[in-house]
Amino acid sequence: MTSPTPSVPLSIILFAHGSRDPLWKLPIEAVAHRIRAQQPDVPVACAYLELTTPDLPSVAAKMIASGTLKIRIMPMFLGVGRHAREDLPVLVAQLEQDHPQVAFELQSAVGEHPSLIDLMAQIALAP
């Protein structure tokens, strides 16, 4: 008899657009690496809308299979265009329908966060 997999209370998906250029995703992966360094017990992965893999449903399914109960989706968009405003909520609604046992938490795009806005202003003003 096997023991059940312990539940993972929270997992994070960094969700970005994607690109044909393989170097494009390096900053997104750097954020995931930083999260792992700061909170090693919090599973984190990157997912992409198009042109890059893995996609959001695949990453979510893998996290759910490992026992997560809650998935926080962080849109890694500076602006809130059609993808963040329309496409992503449809994807999340499908995830909620496919996995009703999991709580999905869709965050605002990172570009809307006051801390990031302040940091970008500091970078622009730096000598």
C-alpha positions in Angstrom: 0.0 0.0 0.0 1.4 3.4 -1.0 0.9 6.5 1.1 -0.8 9.5 -0.5 1.3 12.3 -1.8 1.4 15.1 0.7 -0.6 18.1 -0.5 1.3 21.2 -1.7 -0.6 24.2 -0.4 0.5 26.7 -3.1 2.2 26.6 -6.4 3.1 29.6 -8.6 2.9 29.8 -12.4 4.7 32.7 -14.1 2.6 33.2 -17.3 4.1 35.0 -20.2 3.4 35.5 -23.9 6.2 33.5 -25.5 8.5 34.0 -28.5 10.3 32.2 -31.2 13.5 33.5 -29.8 14.8 31.1 -27.1 16.6 33.9 -25.3 13.4 35.8 -24.8 12.3 33.6 -21.9 15.5 34.0 -19.8 14.1 36.9 -17.7 11.0 35.0 -16.9 13.0 32.0 -15.9 15.3 34.2 -13.8 12.2 35.3 -11.8 11.3 31.6 -11.2 14.9 30.9 -10.1 14.7 33.9 -7.7 11.5 32.6 -6.2 13.0 29.1 -5.8 16.0 30.7 -4.0 13.8 32.7 -1.6 11.1 30.1 -1.0 12.4 26.6 -1.9 9.3 24.9 -0.6 7.0 26.8 -3.1 6.8 25.0 -6.5 7.2 27.5 -9.3 7.2 27.1 -13.1 6.9 29.1 -16.2 4.1 28.8 -18.8 3.5 30.5 -22.1 0.6 31.5 -24.2 2.1 30.8 -27.6 5.3 30.2 -29.5 7.1 28.7 -26.4 6.5 25.7 -24.3 5.2 24.6 -21.9 1.7 25.9 -22.0 -0.5 26.8 -19.0 -2.7 23.7 -19.0 0.3 21.4 -19.1 2.1 23.2 -16.2 -1.1 23.3 -14.1 -1.7 19.6 -14.7 1.8 18.7 -13.6 1.4 20.8 -10.4 -2.0 19.3 -9.7 -0.6 15.8 -10.2 2.1 16.6 -7.5 -0.7 17.4 -5.0 -1.1 21.2 -5.1 -4.3 22.6 -3.8 -3.8 26.2 -4.9 -2.2 27.7 -8.0 -1.3 31.4 -8.2 -1.0 32.6 -11.8 1.2 35.6 -12.2 0.8 37.3 -15.6 4.3 38.5 -16.5 3.0 41.3 -18.7 3.9 45.0 -18.4 0.7 46.2 -20.1 -2.7 44.7 -20.0 -3.5 44.0 -23.6 -5.9 41.5 -25.1 -3.9 38.5 -23.9 -4.0 39.5 -20.3 -7.5 41.0 -20.4 -9.3 38.4 -22.6 -7.2 35.3 -23.4 -5.8 34.5 -19.9 -9.2 34.7 -18.1 -10.6 32.2 -20.6 -7.7 29.8 -20.0 -8.1 30.1 -16.2 -11.9 29.5 -16.5 -11.1 26.3 -18.4 -8.6 25.2 -15.7 -11.3 25.8 -13.0 -13.8 23.7 -14.9 -11.3 20.9 -15.5 -9.9 20.9 -12.0 -12.7 22.0 -9.5 -10.7 20.7 -6.6 -8.0 23.3 -7.1 -8.2 27.0 -6.2 -6.8 29.1 -9.0 -5.7 32.7 -8.1 -5.2 34.9 -11.0 -3.1 37.9 -10.1 -3.0 41.3 -11.9 -0.3 41.8 -14.5 3.1 42.6 -12.9 3.2 45.9 -14.8 0.3 47.1 -12.8 2.0 46.5 -9.4 3.0 49.8 -7.7 6.3 48.3 -6.6 7.3 47.4 -10.1 6.3 50.8 -11.4 8.4 52.4 -8.7 11.4 50.1 -9.6 11.1 50.9 -13.3 11.1 54.6 -12.5 14.2 54.1 -10.3 16.0 52.2 -13.1 15.1 54.9 -15.6 16.4 57.7 -13.3 19.6 55.8 -12.3 22.8 57.5 -13.4 
